[in-house]
Amino acid sequence: MKLIIAEKDSVARRIAQILSDKKMKSSSEGGVRVYRWNDCVCIGLRGHIVQLDFPEEYDNWKSIDPEKLIRIEPRYRITGRRVVEALKKLGRDAEEVIVATDFDREGELIGKEAIDLVGVDGKRVKRARFSSLVEDEIKEAFENLTEVDNNLADAARARQWIDLIWGAVLTRLISIASKSLGQNFLSVGRVQTPTLAKIVEQDKKIAEFVPKKYWRIVCTLKKGEDRFKAFHETIWDKNETEDIFNKVKNKKEAEVEQFSRSVKKKRRPTPFDTTEFLRCTNFIHVTPARAMSMAEDLYAHGYISYPRTDNTVYPKGLNLKIIVEKLSKEFPEVSKFLLKEGIKPSRGRIESKDHPPIYPTGLLPEKKNSVYELIARRFLATLHRDAEVERKEATLDIEGENFFADGQTLTYDGYLSVWIYEKFEERKIPDLENGEKISIENIEVIEEETKPPARMHLGSLISLMEKLGLGTKSTRAEIVQKLYDREYVKGNPPASTEIAAALIDALSRYAHGITKEEMTKKLEEEMELIADGRKSFEEVVEDSREMLREITEVIEAHREEIGKEILKAVQNNNFAGICPKCGGKLRVMISRKKKRFVACSNYPECRNTYPLPQKGNVRFEGACEKCGAPMISFYAGKRKIKGCANPECERTAFKFGKKAEERIEIKEKSST
């Protein structure tokens, strides 16, 4: 019997359908779905079926010195017991085991974990590698089986070990120092923390930004029926602005000194690698983590290629014409044009041999899926022609002062006809001739201020992580999502919370190595060496332990100072308002049953408390005008609820019925 091991049930079912020509039979093996045909059986895992962790005796944060964990050997424990039991039972009868997990580091490790649990003594173990779940590719992969890549699996295993050890040691050190234990622990990680530092740094620049005034003199001109604007260069001095304005304000004509016209190409985009795909999910208002989850689901059902790739060049063997024909039902005009014109795709800078760029492998039947549409449109855009833009530029003279006008018009939309996410802003000016006099309709002065630097949206943050060597294509979206889950950031673009800022400030001052990317980047490079067979798992893990030991020594030397700074921020972050009964400070607390609520700092003298929603983020929005309790806002599903934390108040937020919501809204309007 041949035992085929896939990463998920949906992938196992797809592989079985293809290899059996849809003649496989589904059955249950100890509660786990398996697919059988001829002498083959295919089982889908649930990702990792074992989890790396420290032995149970090291679970007590208070009694175990965090630094001891640096040298403790982690252990694997089974998390998917039913799957493991089914694997072992099937493995006893198997003569051949074929690993058909995702072809990347993580997939190789998942496959290696499975065959180790099956036991491979006397069995032939092979590897099926594929980049999409289309019929031809799956059949070819199983006709050309290869070997399991132990180096690739070891690179992923090294990441597991390093991230566990670093995360556990640093998180415990900082949480204990700042007395933030239990549910309120402060997560610190090898990749997570330098990523958070970049957000905090940007927020600091925004907070410290001092706007500077400047002035622009704008001239409205008219030629025939055409009106257009010309601008004097930016002026930073108000008196100089007034002098120039007084000089030109009463003039009726401007003379054209120089006019030029040119047509330039607007280059079509390159194929999607993972980072560019996640950057573009901002266009469709889907978070990178959610987009990656949706992409993985599309891949598992055979609609797109594997979504984790660095490649930006379509392989020569990829039949682009067939893919366009498949998409012709959804994109008829674009497909008709491409098939008529001939297909010559754009190319990016990186060409790798593991997976192709992300592209659609089939037409999603009558379902709206924004991620699929983004991928399909990007694919078609890479096959289209460049757009063409006509640019016009003019320099005009008014009483010896130069004014500048420019315009741009899309003369051929090209790829923009399908890549609808990129907006083109037209500015029209008429054709002019050197020496020509143009009528002036109006001249005015506009006062403006310099703007603070913008926050990075999630896609830009992931692009920055790639540039700095933080994480991998497979982990970046998950790392960013953790920052939200830990309540270190909120909103999109992400803004850091007070706790996050205090954590990064304290670590930057006393242990800046954790907040910088250099150490993490070095470890990423070493894991790449494992994958290439140039360094061993043991060497890299030992190097990481030595780095961590040096960092913990620095933290221990400044433990008290770090703890005080962070504790102050934690207390400020938990501030919910002033107690209306005694004037004490209301703070967010966690009960013994792990329920959050608001309580007065003057307990036990004052026993005033208010309940809080147990899920999601809660914002405190001042005091209730009726009873003085905190006003809170939060989301119940997709609805935003705002009201008083006091259940007895008529403005309470804890009655979610339609009438109660209307009452809260009416009260809000009346108080305004």
Protein Blocks (a to p, Z undefined) as FASTA:
>chain_A
ZZdddfbfklmmmmmmmmnnopaccddeehiacddehjbccdddehjabdcdddfklmpm
klpcfklmmmpccddddfblmlmmmmmmmmmmpcbdcdfbdcdfklmmmmmmmmmmnopg
hiacdddddfbfcfklmmmmmmmccdddfklmmmmmmmmmmmmmmmmmmmmmmmmmnopg
hjlbccddfklmmmmmmmmmmmmmmmmpccdddddddddddehjbccdddddddfbfklm
mmmmmmmmmpcbdcdfbdcdddddddddddddfklmmmmmmmnopafklmmmmmmmmmmn
opaccfbdfbfcdcfklcfklmmmmmmmmmmmlmmmmmmnopaddddfbdcfkbccdddf
bdcehiacfklmmmmmmmmmmmmccdddddddddddeehiacdddddddfbgklmlmmmm
bccdddddddddehiacddfbdcdddddddddddddfklmmmmmmmnopajfklmmmmmm
mmmmnopagcjdddddfklmmmmmmmmmmmmmlmpmklmmmmmmmmmmmmnopacfklmm
mmmmmmmmmmmmmmmmmmmmmmmmmmmmmmmmmpgbjcfknopacdddddfkopacdddf
kbckbccdcdddfedjdddebjafklopacddddehjaccdddfblkbmkbckbcbfklm
mmmmmmmmmmZZ
